[in-house]
């Protein structure tokens, strides 16, 4: 149970990181 939740959290963290990366890239292209 705990491991399942941890893996889901890790996936969410990775998605959040990639989303931040894409967001900062968008901002960088705008400047």
MOCORMO-V691753 format. One line per field, one symbol per residue. ss: DSSP state (H for helix, E for strand, C for the rest). psi: psi as a letter, one per 20 degrees, with the letter a starting at -180 (. if undefined). Layout:
ss=???
psi=???
This chain:
ss=CHHHHHHHHHHHHHHHHHHHHHHHHHHHHHC
psi=gghggghgggggggggghggghghggghhh.
